[in-house]
Amino acid sequence: MKAVLFTGGETPSVQSVDQPPFATDRVLLRVVRAGICGTDLSILSGKHPRARAPLVLGHEIAAYVDQIGAVAAGERPELRVGDLVTVEPIISCGTCGACRRGLPHVCRNLRLYGIDLPGGMAEFMSVTANRIVPAPRGMSPDMVVLAEPLAVAVHTVRLSGIRYGDSVCVIGGGPIGLLTALVAQAATPVPILVSEPVPSRREVAQALGLDVIDPTNQPLDAFINERTGGEGVDLCFETAGSQPAINAATRVLRSRGTLVQVSMPKEPRYVNLVDITFKELVVKGVRVYEPFDFEHALDFLARKPELFQPLLSRPYRLDEAVDAFSAARAGDQGLRIVFHTGA
């Protein structure tokens, strides 16, 4: 089969590799869509601590069930060949303290398909039955491939403690930032403000009905002070990961506001403890998602596909991987770059 591999360099390699062997405890998927995540870019840049070449990339997946092993069928009797599904790619150990406390998404030994095991940027993928999440009937693969990043946003907003009427700022208008803004917008009637310096990303944010500011024209904290009479916002989601973004995140919040740290910088960042202490800020970290975040994400996508359509790139074939990853690195589309591997 054809697959997109990390082979140790910064450029992805499209190769012909063996199709995953069929096993009784596995489900074989025929992949039709695969998205590029920032994690995939960090793998190619050599900054991911666990990924080892050669590796089939990809953990944002829409696929059809191709074969179901006998053991897997016993575990998930509702699955049928031909079902449209996505994959919840995290693999937990089940024995560490976090897992025993019912928090497998922050497992001490957490692994993921596409990072620690072969991923979905290929024509076929083999997964355990418990990682499969069926899509609602009639849903398009174009929407299903967004379930994994949207689950991140659902998890993020759910843990934020957002309340009806809260004012919200999202720093960073990349895909995760925009998805977070859309989920937050569904939870409060107050317009969501997105801070993003890249013009094309601001255009996408505006097309999604979000308020947008260019922080290179006016400092974000000054803009929010004007808007709120110097009080600040209730909630700030930091999704960019740059030092200027993290600096701004604590400044824009009101007293006892909440900073939700969504981005995962690859190196330590300075955080202003004076702001946190003087304003008694709450700081929350979030990591990936829990199973019902996936379910809510799929439901949201099924009900509002027109809302998410602007986030999708033009389709790329697997053999266009170099161009697709170049577009993702440039970040000038403000979209989710997606491979089409089948109908």
KEFIDO-172028 format. One record per residue (C-alpha): x, y, z; chain; residue in three letters. Coordinates in Angstrom, 2 decimals. Layout:
(site (X,Y,Z),A,ALA);
...
END
This chain:
(site (0.00,0.00,0.00),A,MET);
(site (1.00,3.64,-0.37),A,LYS);
(site (1.91,5.51,2.83),A,ALA);
(site (3.47,8.78,4.06),A,VAL);
(site (6.47,8.07,6.30),A,LEU);
(site (8.79,9.90,8.63),A,PHE);
(site (12.20,8.50,7.67),A,THR);
(site (14.41,10.69,9.84),A,GLY);
(site (14.54,13.86,7.76),A,GLY);
(site (12.38,16.97,7.61),A,GLU);
(site (10.70,15.92,4.35),A,THR);
(site (8.01,13.23,4.37),A,PRO);
(site (8.59,10.19,2.21),A,SER);
(site (5.86,8.54,0.14),A,VAL);
(site (6.61,4.84,-0.10),A,GLN);
(site (5.07,1.52,-0.97),A,SER);
(site (4.93,-0.52,2.24),A,VAL);
(site (3.34,-3.79,3.31),A,ASP);
(site (-0.33,-3.59,4.15),A,GLN);
(site (-0.92,-4.22,7.89),A,PRO);
(site (-1.36,-7.96,8.52),A,PRO);
(site (-4.88,-9.00,9.44),A,PHE);
(site (-5.22,-10.27,13.02),A,ALA);
(site (-8.14,-11.69,14.95),A,THR);
(site (-7.90,-9.02,17.66),A,ASP);
(site (-7.75,-6.12,15.19),A,ARG);
(site (-9.96,-4.15,12.85),A,VAL);
(site (-8.54,-3.34,9.42),A,LEU);
(site (-9.57,0.09,8.18),A,LEU);
(site (-9.59,1.45,4.64),A,ARG);
(site (-8.52,5.03,5.20),A,VAL);
(site (-10.20,7.72,3.07),A,VAL);
(site (-9.12,10.94,4.84),A,ARG);
(site (-6.09,11.82,6.98),A,ALA);
(site (-5.28,15.23,8.45),A,GLY);
(site (-1.93,16.86,9.18),A,ILE);
(site (-1.47,17.97,12.80),A,CYS);
(site (1.17,20.18,14.37),A,GLY);
(site (2.47,17.04,16.05),A,THR);
(site (3.25,15.58,12.61),A,ASP);
(site (5.28,18.70,11.84),A,LEU);
(site (7.20,18.38,15.10),A,SER);
(site (7.98,14.74,14.27),A,ILE);
(site (9.45,15.73,10.91),A,LEU);
(site (11.48,18.51,12.53),A,SER);
(site (12.98,16.00,14.96),A,GLY);
(site (11.42,17.66,18.02),A,LYS);
(site (9.12,14.87,19.14),A,HIS);
(site (10.72,12.85,21.94),A,PRO);
(site (9.09,9.49,21.15),A,ARG);
(site (8.64,9.21,17.38),A,ALA);
(site (11.17,6.90,15.74),A,ARG);
(site (11.80,6.43,12.01),A,ALA);
(site (10.55,4.75,9.95),A,PRO);
(site (7.01,5.64,10.95),A,LEU);
(site (3.71,5.93,9.09),A,VAL);
(site (2.41,9.33,10.18),A,LEU);
(site (-1.11,10.49,10.96),A,GLY);
(site (-3.60,10.32,13.81),A,HIS);
(site (-6.54,12.31,12.35),A,GLU);
(site (-8.45,9.72,10.40),A,ILE);
(site (-11.70,8.95,8.59),A,ALA);
(site (-11.98,5.37,7.36),A,ALA);
(site (-14.31,2.54,6.43),A,TYR);
(site (-14.20,-0.77,8.26),A,VAL);
(site (-12.64,-3.28,5.85),A,ASP);
(site (-12.23,-6.43,7.97),A,GLN);
(site (-13.08,-7.35,11.55),A,ILE);
(site (-11.18,-10.07,13.38),A,GLY);
(site (-13.14,-12.66,15.37),A,ALA);
(site (-11.88,-11.43,18.74),A,VAL);
(site (-12.46,-7.78,17.77),A,ALA);
(site (-15.99,-8.67,16.64),A,ALA);
(site (-16.69,-10.11,20.07),A,GLY);
(site (-15.46,-6.90,21.69),A,GLU);
(site (-17.46,-4.63,19.39),A,ARG);
(site (-20.42,-6.63,18.02),A,PRO);
(site (-22.09,-3.47,16.71),A,GLU);
(site (-19.32,-2.87,14.14),A,LEU);
(site (-20.00,-3.83,10.54),A,ARG);
(site (-17.83,-3.95,7.43),A,VAL);
(site (-18.43,-0.71,5.53),A,GLY);
(site (-19.09,1.43,8.62),A,ASP);
(site (-17.63,4.93,8.48),A,LEU);
(site (-15.50,5.49,11.59),A,VAL);
(site (-12.74,7.54,13.10),A,THR);
(site (-9.97,6.47,15.46),A,VAL);
(site (-9.37,7.67,18.99),A,GLU);
(site (-5.58,7.30,18.67),A,PRO);
(site (-4.44,7.33,22.30),A,ILE);
(site (-3.26,4.07,23.88),A,ILE);
(site (-3.07,3.93,27.68),A,SER);
(site (-1.25,1.40,29.84),A,CYS);
(site (-4.16,0.80,32.21),A,GLY);
(site (-1.90,0.31,35.23),A,THR);
(site (-0.33,3.66,36.15),A,CYS);
(site (-1.83,5.95,38.77),A,GLY);
(site (-3.59,8.18,36.24),A,ALA);
(site (-5.21,5.19,34.53),A,CYS);
(site (-6.30,3.72,37.85),A,ARG);
(site (-7.90,7.05,38.76),A,ARG);
(site (-9.94,7.00,35.56),A,GLY);
(site (-7.71,9.44,33.67),A,LEU);
(site (-6.19,7.29,30.89),A,PRO);
(site (-5.78,10.33,28.62),A,HIS);
(site (-2.98,11.56,30.91),A,VAL);
(site (-1.45,8.09,31.31),A,CYS);
(site (2.20,8.16,32.38),A,ARG);
(site (2.98,5.77,29.53),A,ASN);
(site (0.65,7.28,26.93),A,LEU);
(site (1.22,6.24,23.32),A,ARG);
(site (-0.54,7.21,20.10),A,LEU);
(site (-1.10,5.78,16.68),A,TYR);
(site (0.92,7.88,14.25),A,GLY);
(site (3.58,8.60,16.88),A,ILE);
(site (4.44,5.36,18.65),A,ASP);
(site (2.64,2.98,16.26),A,LEU);
(site (1.88,3.19,12.52),A,PRO);
(site (-0.68,5.88,11.75),A,GLY);
(site (-3.32,6.66,9.19),A,GLY);
(site (-1.54,8.48,6.34),A,MET);
(site (-1.84,5.31,4.34),A,ALA);
(site (-4.39,3.35,2.37),A,GLU);
(site (-5.00,0.93,5.27),A,PHE);
(site (-4.58,0.99,9.03),A,MET);
(site (-4.88,-1.71,11.69),A,SER);
(site (-6.24,-0.78,15.15),A,VAL);
(site (-7.68,-2.45,18.21),A,THR);
(site (-11.47,-2.47,18.39),A,ALA);
(site (-11.62,-0.24,21.45),A,ASN);
(site (-10.02,2.66,19.55),A,ARG);
(site (-12.78,2.86,16.94),A,ILE);
(site (-15.46,5.56,17.15),A,VAL);
(site (-18.37,5.10,14.70),A,PRO);
(site (-19.57,8.18,12.83),A,ALA);
(site (-23.24,9.19,12.87),A,PRO);
(site (-25.23,7.82,9.94),A,ARG);
(site (-25.01,9.92,6.79),A,GLY);
(site (-21.94,11.87,7.88),A,MET);
(site (-19.30,12.85,5.31),A,SER);
(site (-15.69,11.64,5.64),A,PRO);
(site (-14.71,15.29,5.16),A,ASP);
(site (-16.26,16.05,8.54),A,MET);
(site (-15.22,12.81,10.26),A,VAL);
(site (-11.52,13.61,9.74),A,VAL);
(site (-12.00,16.72,11.89),A,LEU);
(site (-13.26,14.70,14.87),A,ALA);
(site (-9.85,14.26,16.52),A,GLU);
(site (-8.81,17.94,16.55),A,PRO);
(site (-12.36,18.99,17.42),A,LEU);
(site (-12.29,16.54,20.35),A,ALA);
(site (-9.26,18.47,21.63),A,VAL);
(site (-11.32,21.68,21.47),A,ALA);
(site (-14.35,20.07,23.14),A,VAL);
(site (-12.15,18.76,25.95),A,HIS);
(site (-10.47,22.15,26.30),A,THR);
(site (-13.67,24.14,26.57),A,VAL);
(site (-15.32,21.58,28.85),A,ARG);
(site (-12.44,21.72,31.34),A,LEU);
(site (-12.32,25.52,31.19),A,SER);
(site (-15.46,25.83,33.31),A,GLY);
(site (-16.97,28.30,30.83),A,ILE);
(site (-20.23,29.86,31.97),A,ARG);
(site (-23.06,31.48,30.05),A,TYR);
(site (-22.13,35.12,29.46),A,GLY);
(site (-18.37,34.68,29.89),A,ASP);
(site (-16.12,36.85,27.74),A,SER);
(site (-13.50,34.82,25.89),A,VAL);
(site (-10.25,35.46,24.06),A,CYS);
(site (-8.47,32.82,21.98),A,VAL);
(site (-4.81,33.58,21.27),A,ILE);
(site (-3.85,31.87,18.03),A,GLY);
(site (-6.04,31.38,14.97),A,GLY);
(site (-4.64,28.07,13.78),A,GLY);
(site (-6.92,25.05,13.41),A,PRO);
(site (-7.01,24.18,17.12),A,ILE);
(site (-7.53,27.82,18.07),A,GLY);
(site (-10.40,28.22,15.62),A,LEU);
(site (-12.02,24.96,16.68),A,LEU);
(site (-11.73,26.01,20.32),A,THR);
(site (-13.34,29.34,19.47),A,ALA);
(site (-16.25,27.61,17.71),A,LEU);
(site (-16.89,25.31,20.67),A,VAL);
(site (-16.68,28.23,23.09),A,ALA);
(site (-19.07,30.23,20.89),A,GLN);
(site (-21.64,27.47,21.31),A,ALA);
(site (-21.41,27.89,25.11),A,ALA);
(site (-21.72,31.66,25.54),A,THR);
(site (-23.60,34.42,23.67),A,PRO);
(site (-20.71,36.87,23.98),A,VAL);
(site (-18.71,37.14,20.71),A,PRO);
(site (-15.43,35.22,20.84),A,ILE);
(site (-12.30,37.25,20.15),A,LEU);
(site (-9.47,35.59,18.22),A,VAL);
(site (-6.00,37.13,18.12),A,SER);
(site (-4.05,36.09,15.03),A,GLU);
(site (-1.25,37.86,13.08),A,PRO);
(site (-1.57,35.87,9.81),A,VAL);
(site (-4.01,37.57,7.39),A,PRO);
(site (-5.35,34.39,5.77),A,SER);
(site (-6.11,32.88,9.16),A,ARG);
(site (-7.92,36.04,10.20),A,ARG);
(site (-10.02,35.76,7.05),A,GLU);
(site (-11.05,32.22,7.97),A,VAL);
(site (-11.88,33.32,11.51),A,ALA);
(site (-14.06,36.13,10.18),A,GLN);
(site (-15.78,33.71,7.80),A,ALA);
(site (-16.61,31.58,10.84),A,LEU);
(site (-18.36,34.55,12.48),A,GLY);
(site (-15.66,35.24,15.07),A,LEU);
(site (-14.32,38.62,16.18),A,ASP);
(site (-10.70,39.01,15.08),A,VAL);
(site (-7.77,41.24,16.01),A,ILE);
(site (-4.35,41.59,14.40),A,ASP);
(site (-1.97,41.85,17.38),A,PRO);
(site (0.74,43.33,15.17),A,THR);
(site (-1.40,46.44,14.64),A,ASN);
(site (-2.62,46.88,18.20),A,GLN);
(site (-1.43,45.06,21.33),A,PRO);
(site (-4.03,42.54,22.39),A,LEU);
(site (-4.08,43.61,26.03),A,ASP);
(site (-4.65,47.25,25.03),A,ALA);
(site (-7.53,46.25,22.75),A,PHE);
(site (-9.17,44.15,25.47),A,ILE);
(site (-8.70,46.90,28.05),A,ASN);
(site (-10.57,49.27,25.75),A,GLU);
(site (-13.34,46.72,25.15),A,ARG);
(site (-13.77,45.80,28.83),A,THR);
(site (-13.06,49.11,30.55),A,GLY);
(site (-9.76,47.80,31.83),A,GLY);
(site (-11.29,44.73,33.48),A,GLU);
(site (-10.07,41.98,31.12),A,GLY);
(site (-11.79,38.84,29.87),A,VAL);
(site (-13.14,35.92,31.90),A,ASP);
(site (-11.38,33.21,29.90),A,LEU);
(site (-8.28,33.08,27.72),A,CYS);
(site (-7.35,30.04,25.65),A,PHE);
(site (-3.65,30.12,24.67),A,GLU);
(site (-3.23,28.00,21.52),A,THR);
(site (-0.22,29.59,19.80),A,ALA);
(site (2.66,28.53,22.07),A,GLY);
(site (4.93,31.49,21.32),A,SER);
(site (6.46,33.55,24.11),A,GLN);
(site (4.60,36.74,23.08),A,PRO);
(site (1.32,34.81,23.11),A,ALA);
(site (1.94,33.42,26.59),A,ILE);
(site (2.99,36.89,27.79),A,ASN);
(site (-0.29,38.34,26.54),A,ALA);
(site (-2.41,35.51,27.98),A,ALA);
(site (-1.99,36.54,31.62),A,THR);
(site (-2.28,40.28,30.85),A,ARG);
(site (-5.68,40.08,29.15),A,VAL);
(site (-7.48,38.30,32.00),A,LEU);
(site (-9.60,39.93,34.68),A,ARG);
(site (-8.99,39.25,38.36),A,SER);
(site (-9.72,35.58,39.08),A,ARG);
(site (-9.98,34.92,35.37),A,GLY);
(site (-8.94,31.58,33.91),A,THR);
(site (-6.05,30.84,31.55),A,LEU);
(site (-6.40,27.55,29.70),A,VAL);
(site (-3.03,26.46,28.31),A,GLN);
(site (-3.78,24.51,25.14),A,VAL);
(site (-0.54,24.76,23.18),A,SER);
(site (2.38,22.49,24.01),A,MET);
(site (5.62,24.39,23.37),A,PRO);
(site (8.59,22.15,22.64),A,LYS);
(site (10.79,24.13,25.00),A,GLU);
(site (10.12,25.84,28.36),A,PRO);
(site (8.34,29.20,28.27),A,ARG);
(site (8.32,32.07,30.77),A,TYR);
(site (4.97,32.66,32.51),A,VAL);
(site (4.34,35.88,34.44),A,ASN);
(site (3.79,34.67,38.02),A,LEU);
(site (3.22,38.25,39.15),A,VAL);
(site (0.09,38.46,36.98),A,ASP);
(site (-1.05,35.05,38.24),A,ILE);
(site (-0.54,35.99,41.89),A,THR);
(site (-1.71,39.61,41.87),A,PHE);
(site (-4.91,38.80,39.94),A,LYS);
(site (-5.45,35.40,41.58),A,GLU);
(site (-5.67,33.77,38.16),A,LEU);
(site (-6.61,30.15,37.62),A,VAL);
(site (-4.29,28.31,35.22),A,VAL);
(site (-5.46,25.03,33.69),A,LYS);
(site (-3.51,22.68,31.47),A,GLY);
(site (-5.35,20.43,29.05),A,VAL);
(site (-4.15,17.36,27.19),A,ARG);
(site (-5.84,15.52,24.33),A,VAL);
(site (-9.38,14.29,25.19),A,TYR);
(site (-11.59,11.71,26.83),A,GLU);
(site (-13.94,9.29,25.01),A,PRO);
(site (-17.09,11.39,25.34),A,PHE);
(site (-15.22,14.40,23.88),A,ASP);
(site (-14.98,12.39,20.65),A,PHE);
(site (-18.68,11.61,20.78),A,GLU);
(site (-19.60,15.27,21.29),A,HIS);
(site (-17.21,16.32,18.51),A,ALA);
(site (-18.80,13.93,16.01),A,LEU);
(site (-22.27,15.09,17.01),A,ASP);
(site (-21.28,18.75,16.54),A,PHE);
(site (-19.76,18.02,13.12),A,LEU);
(site (-22.82,16.04,12.03),A,ALA);
(site (-25.21,18.83,13.04),A,ARG);
(site (-23.21,21.80,11.72),A,LYS);
(site (-21.07,20.65,8.76),A,PRO);
(site (-21.43,24.02,7.04),A,GLU);
(site (-19.79,25.69,10.06),A,LEU);
(site (-16.62,23.60,9.75),A,PHE);
(site (-16.31,23.42,5.96),A,GLN);
(site (-14.14,26.60,5.73),A,PRO);
(site (-11.46,24.87,7.82),A,LEU);
(site (-10.75,22.20,5.23),A,LEU);
(site (-7.98,22.55,2.67),A,SER);
(site (-8.18,21.50,-0.90),A,ARG);
(site (-7.73,17.72,-1.12),A,PRO);
(site (-4.18,16.39,-1.38),A,TYR);
(site (-3.23,12.93,-2.65),A,ARG);
(site (-0.77,10.86,-0.64),A,LEU);
(site (1.85,11.31,-3.37),A,ASP);
(site (1.51,15.09,-2.87),A,GLU);
(site (2.77,14.76,0.70),A,ALA);
(site (5.70,17.15,0.23),A,VAL);
(site (3.38,19.92,-1.00),A,ASP);
(site (0.80,19.16,1.69),A,ALA);
(site (3.33,19.39,4.51),A,PHE);
(site (4.80,22.56,3.01),A,SER);
(site (1.33,24.12,3.10),A,ALA);
(site (0.86,22.98,6.70),A,ALA);
(site (4.22,24.44,7.72),A,ARG);
(site (3.51,27.76,6.02),A,ALA);
(site (0.29,28.04,7.99),A,GLY);
(site (-0.96,30.65,5.56),A,ASP);
(site (-4.19,28.86,4.72),A,GLN);
(site (-5.61,28.77,8.24),A,GLY);
(site (-7.03,25.35,7.31),A,LEU);
(site (-6.72,21.69,8.16),A,ARG);
(site (-4.56,20.11,5.46),A,ILE);
(site (-6.20,16.81,4.54),A,VAL);
(site (-5.15,13.83,2.43),A,PHE);
(site (-7.80,12.08,0.34),A,HIS);
(site (-6.80,8.42,0.06),A,THR);
(site (-10.07,7.15,-1.36),A,GLY);
(site (-13.73,7.92,-2.03),A,ALA);
END
